[in-house]
Amino acid sequence: MRPEDTDCSLLHHILALQAGLRPDAPALWWQDTPISFAQLYRRVSQLSHALAGIGTAGDRIGLLSWNCPEFIELMYAVPAAGRVLVPLNARLAPAEWADQLQRTDCQWLFGDAALLQRLRDADCPAAAVRMIPLDSHYHDWLQAAQQRTPAPVDPEDIAWILFTSGSTGKPKGAMLSHRGFMAGLRSAAHARPVAPGDRFYYPFPLFHVAAHNVLLQHRYGACVVLPRGFDAAETIHACHRLGVTSMSLAPTMLAMLLDHPDFSPAVLSSVRSIGYGASAMPVSLLQRLLSTTDVGLCQSYGMTELCGSVAFLTAQDHQLALQKSALLQSVGHVLPTARVRLVDDNGADCPPGVAGEITVQAAQQFSGYWGDEAASAQALRDGWLHTGDIGRFDSAGYLYIVDRKKDMIISGGENVASREVEEVLRTHPAVRDCAVIGLPDARWGETVAAVIVAQAATDNASLEKHCRARLGAYKTPRHWFQASALPLNAAGKVDKPLLRQRYATQ
């Protein structure tokens, strides 16, 4: 057994193990500066002892920030202190932040100073939360904080509450335990092995469940190269300077990288694999990458409620897709750490070729939704997670997603729930009815569009202002269409496939 395979049952055990095995190896590169495993573990230990001095076990602590080393410190330290981390999506509107802080009863909020100021300036009921900016105030607070030894933590304890993208309306807080995360990492390692000394480039926001990739790298002694966000020029610089060996990129990011004037195939000479999962890979993009580099592409299927992924399309599968492009519509084979059943409306198994709801049984599944017993019971039935996604297996065992969860729109790697946007639009006095759809976009994959049935005169600027005050900018529709009525299908529901077809060329 490798030392890296030593059992880790809690998130902070990951850093404790690596600080003992390879204390001087870099755990993190930030702005061309390395931070070793020993340094990161010391910071996390100090921070967890400070956090143990505030509140009581199980308290929720919010985090509102763009990528930075302090974010990663809090990812480990908050659950190590027996508290629950609640990362907030920095792209949301202040009203959404305030709502999620209230629903989880957060008393403390660490965050980017500018984002915290936006929350203070907004007319939102978040004044009761004690805010600590991740600047000099954070370091001063840490030095002055009373240090206490954290109480023992159980693997079943909740480590994070991550809000979903709200596929059925308002986002729900998925409770992710230490056990769930560690099982998710074991699952991911089956599909995408990590070696000590690897350097993994992670340009996605840390407030997404995709941050489990950071935990995965640390679990096996690899270094995370962390930018504040995606920038093609910065990605090229990191590959040249640090010898990046793997990375995660959305297809839109990969296209921007390949289109950058400073890009050449030599940029990716050290890169072994690129993982993606935010949207499908266009065949043209696959051909461009595989015809000029030796990079292996891989795709995964998962969700917040699964602490990561349960199905994987390998590098070999992508090579096959050069001759059989339909494979790119697949999310691959189910990993051996999970069971997946496709069931019909009566709960019976669907044979290959027949679509059914994707249900999952795995140790990595979540513990339920915070404060929502009804939604938890609906999602977790008889030991199976009912995803709400519709899929089918082919005769070779590849899993295909037939219909996205509740009309989800994926724009630039961000999930946008059409119902959530519709609910906001219906509060505008001029809107009688509306439908929100995703339209194809060469750069972002999809963009958000709204079809409005008006009951009074209005204009697009008024509708956009209304949305931006209540939603994150990426959720606000970019395209607006007026209609006298919305088309209905045979079941009496809005016919969104017809709307997408009707407005795709306008």
TORLOSE-464317 format. One line per 4 residues: their letters; for each residue x, y, z of C-alpha. Coordinates in steps of 0.05 Angstrom, whole numbers, plus 5000, padded with zeros to 4 digits. Example, Ala and Ser with C-alpha at 12.3 -4.5 7.8 and 13.67 -1.06 7.14 Angstrom:
<recs>
AS> 5246:4910:5156 ~ 5273:4979:5143
</recs>
This chain:
<recs>
MRPE> 5000:5000:5000 ~ 5026:5069:4982 ~ 5032:5120:5039 ~ 4982:5162:5000
DTDC> 4930:5107:5007 ~ 4931:5113:5082 ~ 4860:5123:5107 ~ 4837:5195:5113
SLLH> 4768:5201:5143 ~ 4766:5277:5153 ~ 4784:5333:5105 ~ 4840:5362:5147
HILA> 4872:5292:5152 ~ 4892:5303:5079 ~ 4939:5360:5098 ~ 4963:5326:5161
LQAG> 4984:5265:5120 ~ 5020:5305:5066 ~ 5054:5352:5115 ~ 5085:5290:5146
LRPD> 5102:5255:5080 ~ 5128:5315:5039 ~ 5129:5378:5083 ~ 5170:5420:5035
APAL> 5133:5401:4971 ~ 5087:5456:4944 ~ 5014:5446:4960 ~ 4994:5511:4925
WWQD> 5022:5560:4875 ~ 4990:5629:4880 ~ 5015:5689:4840 ~ 5081:5654:4825
TPIS> 5092:5639:4899 ~ 5094:5568:4927 ~ 5061:5549:4992 ~ 5086:5482:5020
FAQL> 5044:5428:5051 ~ 5076:5443:5119 ~ 5060:5517:5113 ~ 4988:5505:5091
YRRV> 4977:5454:5147 ~ 5005:5502:5199 ~ 4958:5557:5175 ~ 4898:5510:5175
SQLS> 4915:5485:5245 ~ 4921:5556:5272 ~ 4857:5577:5238 ~ 4818:5516:5262
HALA> 4839:5530:5334 ~ 4816:5603:5326 ~ 4749:5581:5296 ~ 4739:5532:5354
GIGT> 4737:5593:5399 ~ 4675:5623:5366 ~ 4606:5595:5371 ~ 4591:5521:5381
AGDR> 4600:5456:5342 ~ 4558:5453:5280 ~ 4553:5529:5271 ~ 4552:5552:5199
IGLL> 4607:5600:5175 ~ 4598:5635:5108 ~ 4652:5648:5056 ~ 4643:5699:5000
SWNC> 4705:5706:4958 ~ 4740:5696:4892 ~ 4797:5647:4890 ~ 4854:5660:4939
PEFI> 4897:5620:4988 ~ 4853:5641:5046 ~ 4794:5607:5012 ~ 4831:5541:5012
ELMY> 4852:5550:5085 ~ 4779:5559:5104 ~ 4758:5499:5062 ~ 4798:5455:5110
AVPA> 4798:5495:5174 ~ 4723:5508:5184 ~ 4704:5433:5183 ~ 4767:5416:5223
AGRV> 4739:5462:5278 ~ 4673:5425:5278 ~ 4638:5481:5241 ~ 4603:5479:5174
LVPL> 4630:5519:5115 ~ 4578:5555:5071 ~ 4613:5579:5008 ~ 4571:5631:4970
NARL> 4573:5640:4895 ~ 4609:5707:4885 ~ 4571:5717:4820 ~ 4503:5723:4853
APAE> 4468:5786:4873 ~ 4472:5812:4945 ~ 4399:5794:4956 ~ 4416:5722:4940
WADQ> 4475:5722:4987 ~ 4433:5751:5043 ~ 4379:5698:5032 ~ 4428:5640:5036
LQRT> 4462:5669:5098 ~ 4395:5676:5132 ~ 4371:5607:5112 ~ 4434:5574:5141
DCQW> 4436:5621:5201 ~ 4508:5642:5189 ~ 4534:5687:5244 ~ 4603:5697:5213
LFGD> 4622:5713:5141 ~ 4693:5714:5115 ~ 4702:5744:5046 ~ 4733:5789:4994
AALL> 4730:5861:5019 ~ 4696:5888:4957 ~ 4643:5834:4957 ~ 4629:5845:5031
QRLR> 4621:5919:5017 ~ 4570:5904:4963 ~ 4531:5864:5014 ~ 4535:5920:5065
DADC> 4513:5972:5013 ~ 4453:5931:4990 ~ 4386:5937:5024 ~ 4390:5866:5050
PAAA> 4377:5836:5119 ~ 4449:5813:5130 ~ 4472:5864:5182 ~ 4472:5812:5238
VRMI> 4528:5773:5205 ~ 4597:5790:5230 ~ 4640:5802:5169 ~ 4716:5791:5166
PLDS> 4750:5814:5101 ~ 4804:5768:5075 ~ 4858:5822:5078 ~ 4897:5851:5136
HYHD> 4834:5847:5180 ~ 4834:5771:5171 ~ 4906:5764:5192 ~ 4896:5812:5251
WLQA> 4835:5772:5273 ~ 4873:5707:5268 ~ 4930:5733:5310 ~ 4884:5761:5364
AQQR> 4834:5703:5366 ~ 4829:5659:5427 ~ 4859:5591:5410 ~ 4820:5529:5432
TPAP> 4829:5456:5416 ~ 4773:5434:5369 ~ 4726:5380:5395 ~ 4731:5312:5359
VDPE> 4699:5311:5290 ~ 4660:5252:5263 ~ 4663:5231:5190 ~ 4587:5236:5187
DIAW> 4590:5309:5208 ~ 4572:5360:5155 ~ 4635:5394:5127 ~ 4603:5442:5076
ILFT> 4535:5465:5055 ~ 4537:5481:4980 ~ 4478:5513:4947 ~ 4454:5480:4884
SGST> 4437:5519:4822 ~ 4363:5517:4839 ~ 4337:5471:4785 ~ 4268:5472:4815
GKPK> 4266:5544:4837 ~ 4304:5573:4896 ~ 4373:5540:4906 ~ 4376:5487:4961
GAML> 4433:5478:5010 ~ 4463:5408:4999 ~ 4496:5381:5062 ~ 4563:5347:5045
SHRG> 4596:5306:5099 ~ 4669:5288:5110 ~ 4650:5217:5093 ~ 4617:5238:5028
FMAG> 4676:5280:5006 ~ 4727:5226:5021 ~ 4686:5174:4983 ~ 4681:5223:4925
LRSA> 4757:5230:4923 ~ 4766:5155:4922 ~ 4717:5152:4864 ~ 4753:5207:4826
AHAR> 4820:5174:4835 ~ 4794:5112:4799 ~ 4781:5153:4737 ~ 4836:5206:4739
PVAP> 4897:5181:4777 ~ 4940:5233:4812 ~ 5014:5226:4827 ~ 5056:5263:4879
GDRF> 5090:5322:4846 ~ 5035:5333:4794 ~ 5017:5405:4782 ~ 4943:5416:4771
YYPF> 4916:5482:4742 ~ 4848:5500:4771 ~ 4815:5563:4742 ~ 4744:5548:4765
PLFH> 4714:5584:4825 ~ 4727:5549:4891 ~ 4654:5560:4912 ~ 4632:5505:4863
VAAH> 4631:5431:4879 ~ 4686:5425:4826 ~ 4732:5447:4883 ~ 4733:5374:4903
NVLL> 4788:5370:4849 ~ 4832:5412:4895 ~ 4821:5363:4952 ~ 4836:5306:4904
QHRY> 4904:5335:4885 ~ 4924:5346:4957 ~ 4899:5276:4976 ~ 4954:5246:4932
GACV> 5009:5297:4944 ~ 5000:5340:4881 ~ 5005:5416:4877 ~ 4947:5461:4858
VLPR> 4964:5521:4813 ~ 4909:5570:4831 ~ 4892:5632:4790 ~ 4840:5682:4813
GFDA> 4799:5662:4752 ~ 4808:5639:4681 ~ 4852:5680:4635 ~ 4882:5648:4573
AETI> 4947:5688:4577 ~ 4956:5670:4650 ~ 4943:5597:4634 ~ 4998:5598:4581
HACH> 5045:5631:4630 ~ 5031:5578:4683 ~ 5043:5521:4634 ~ 5110:5550:4612
RLGV> 5135:5570:4681 ~ 5109:5514:4726 ~ 5104:5454:4680 ~ 5030:5442:4692
TSMS> 5013:5368:4685 ~ 4937:5370:4687 ~ 4881:5420:4689 ~ 4806:5429:4689
LAPT> 4776:5473:4634 ~ 4706:5484:4608 ~ 4702:5475:4532 ~ 4693:5551:4526
MLAM> 4758:5561:4565 ~ 4795:5511:4521 ~ 4772:5547:4459 ~ 4796:5614:4486
LLDH> 4864:5582:4502 ~ 4873:5552:4433 ~ 4851:5618:4400 ~ 4900:5661:4440
PDFS> 4954:5693:4396 ~ 5009:5667:4443 ~ 4985:5596:4441 ~ 5024:5541:4407
PAVL> 5021:5465:4417 ~ 5086:5471:4457 ~ 5047:5507:4512 ~ 5014:5440:4530
SSVR> 5077:5398:4524 ~ 5078:5382:4598 ~ 5003:5372:4604 ~ 4981:5300:4611
SIGY> 4906:5310:4616 ~ 4851:5362:4613 ~ 4785:5348:4648 ~ 4719:5381:4632
GASA> 4647:5372:4652 ~ 4611:5439:4647 ~ 4583:5426:4576 ~ 4593:5381:4516
MPVS> 4658:5382:4476 ~ 4648:5405:4404 ~ 4679:5356:4354 ~ 4717:5412:4320
LLQR> 4750:5431:4386 ~ 4768:5359:4400 ~ 4800:5352:4331 ~ 4841:5416:4341
LLST> 4869:5392:4407 ~ 4882:5319:4392 ~ 4912:5332:4323 ~ 4965:5379:4350
TDVG> 4980:5356:4421 ~ 4988:5292:4463 ~ 4939:5316:4516 ~ 4886:5266:4539
LCQS> 4816:5294:4548 ~ 4768:5267:4600 ~ 4697:5285:4619 ~ 4657:5269:4681
YGMT> 4584:5268:4703 ~ 4565:5288:4773 ~ 4531:5341:4815 ~ 4534:5377:4880
ELCG> 4494:5323:4915 ~ 4547:5272:4895 ~ 4608:5308:4923 ~ 4637:5301:4853
SVAF> 4628:5251:4796 ~ 4603:5180:4786 ~ 4613:5170:4710 ~ 4674:5184:4667
LTAQ> 4691:5190:4593 ~ 4765:5172:4587 ~ 4821:5197:4543 ~ 4815:5132:4503
DHQL> 4741:5146:4493 ~ 4758:5214:4465 ~ 4806:5183:4415 ~ 4750:5137:4393
ALQK> 4704:5197:4386 ~ 4748:5223:4328 ~ 4716:5167:4287 ~ 4651:5161:4327
SALL> 4631:5232:4345 ~ 4567:5209:4380 ~ 4610:5187:4438 ~ 4621:5260:4456
QSVG> 4548:5263:4476 ~ 4562:5209:4527 ~ 4588:5220:4598 ~ 4623:5153:4597
HVLP> 4619:5091:4640 ~ 4596:5089:4713 ~ 4655:5084:4761 ~ 4662:5020:4803
TARV> 4650:5060:4866 ~ 4577:5075:4848 ~ 4514:5041:4824 ~ 4470:5075:4773
RLVD> 4399:5054:4755 ~ 4354:5085:4702 ~ 4282:5079:4725 ~ 4215:5094:4694
DNGA> 4156:5129:4728 ~ 4138:5064:4763 ~ 4209:5053:4790 ~ 4224:4996:4742
DCPP> 4293:4990:4710 ~ 4299:5015:4639 ~ 4335:4969:4589 ~ 4392:4996:4544
GVAG> 4367:5047:4495 ~ 4307:5067:4537 ~ 4310:5133:4575 ~ 4295:5138:4649
EITV> 4312:5179:4710 ~ 4384:5172:4733 ~ 4387:5146:4804 ~ 4452:5135:4842
QAAQ> 4473:5095:4902 ~ 4542:5111:4928 ~ 4579:5127:4992 ~ 4593:5196:4965
QFSG> 4521:5219:4962 ~ 4500:5279:5003 ~ 4465:5279:5071 ~ 4403:5319:5050
YWGD> 4383:5391:5040 ~ 4391:5440:5097 ~ 4325:5457:5129 ~ 4284:5422:5076
EAAS> 4261:5353:5098 ~ 4210:5347:5043 ~ 4261:5359:4987 ~ 4311:5313:5022
AQAL> 4259:5257:5025 ~ 4241:5268:4952 ~ 4314:5264:4930 ~ 4336:5206:4975
RDGW> 4288:5148:4970 ~ 4304:5076:4990 ~ 4378:5091:4993 ~ 4380:5119:4922
LHTG> 4392:5191:4901 ~ 4341:5211:4849 ~ 4378:5262:4806 ~ 4321:5289:4764
DIGR> 4365:5279:4703 ~ 4340:5234:4646 ~ 4391:5187:4615 ~ 4399:5124:4575
FDSA> 4452:5070:4569 ~ 4475:5043:4502 ~ 4492:4970:4490 ~ 4565:4983:4508
GYLY> 4548:5012:4576 ~ 4560:5086:4559 ~ 4513:5134:4596 ~ 4480:5190:4557
IVDR> 4443:5250:4588 ~ 4379:5256:4547 ~ 4349:5315:4583 ~ 4381:5363:4631
KKDM> 4355:5371:4700 ~ 4292:5414:4700 ~ 4309:5456:4639 ~ 4378:5475:4664
IISG> 4418:5524:4621 ~ 4494:5518:4621 ~ 4527:5584:4602 ~ 4602:5589:4605
GENV> 4605:5531:4654 ~ 4554:5562:4701 ~ 4487:5528:4714 ~ 4426:5573:4707
ASRE> 4358:5547:4729 ~ 4305:5573:4681 ~ 4251:5570:4734 ~ 4290:5614:4782
VEEV> 4297:5668:4728 ~ 4224:5661:4709 ~ 4201:5671:4781 ~ 4240:5736:4784
LRTH> 4213:5760:4717 ~ 4141:5746:4739 ~ 4149:5797:4795 ~ 4158:5853:4744
PAVR> 4092:5890:4738 ~ 4092:5889:4662 ~ 4102:5814:4655 ~ 4040:5770:4651
DCAV> 4078:5706:4634 ~ 4147:5685:4611 ~ 4192:5628:4592 ~ 4268:5626:4599
IGLP> 4309:5582:4552 ~ 4381:5571:4532 ~ 4402:5589:4462 ~ 4465:5563:4428
DARW> 4526:5609:4433 ~ 4593:5597:4400 ~ 4632:5625:4459 ~ 4591:5608:4521
GETV> 4557:5544:4498 ~ 4490:5574:4514 ~ 4463:5642:4532 ~ 4401:5658:4573
AAVI> 4341:5683:4534 ~ 4272:5704:4558 ~ 4206:5702:4520 ~ 4159:5753:4551
VAQA> 4083:5757:4548 ~ 4071:5829:4570 ~ 4009:5857:4603 ~ 4034:5929:4600
ATDN> 4085:5968:4559 ~ 4157:5954:4578 ~ 4226:5953:4548 ~ 4286:5907:4552
ASLE> 4326:5956:4594 ~ 4272:5955:4648 ~ 4268:5880:4648 ~ 4344:5873:4651
KHCR> 4350:5922:4709 ~ 4296:5884:4747 ~ 4334:5819:4739 ~ 4403:5847:4755
ARLG> 4377:5874:4821 ~ 4355:5804:4842 ~ 4400:5755:4805 ~ 4473:5746:4788
AYKT> 4493:5778:4722 ~ 4505:5710:4689 ~ 4432:5691:4703 ~ 4404:5754:4672
PRHW> 4377:5742:4602 ~ 4420:5769:4545 ~ 4365:5761:4493 ~ 4293:5785:4499
FQAS> 4234:5765:4457 ~ 4161:5787:4459 ~ 4104:5738:4446 ~ 4029:5743:4449
ALPL> 4025:5674:4482 ~ 4070:5616:4501 ~ 4062:5551:4463 ~ 4039:5491:4503
NAAG> 4053:5417:4492 ~ 4002:5360:4497 ~ 4010:5358:4572 ~ 3992:5432:4578
KVDK> 4063:5453:4595 ~ 4104:5507:4561 ~ 4136:5476:4500 ~ 4208:5498:4511
PLLR> 4238:5454:4457 ~ 4193:5490:4407 ~ 4214:5558:4436 ~ 4288:5539:4430
QRYA> 4277:5519:4358 ~ 4237:5582:4342 ~ 4286:5632:4370 ~ 4353:5597:4357
TQ> 4363:5633:4291 ~ 4337:5702:4312
</recs>
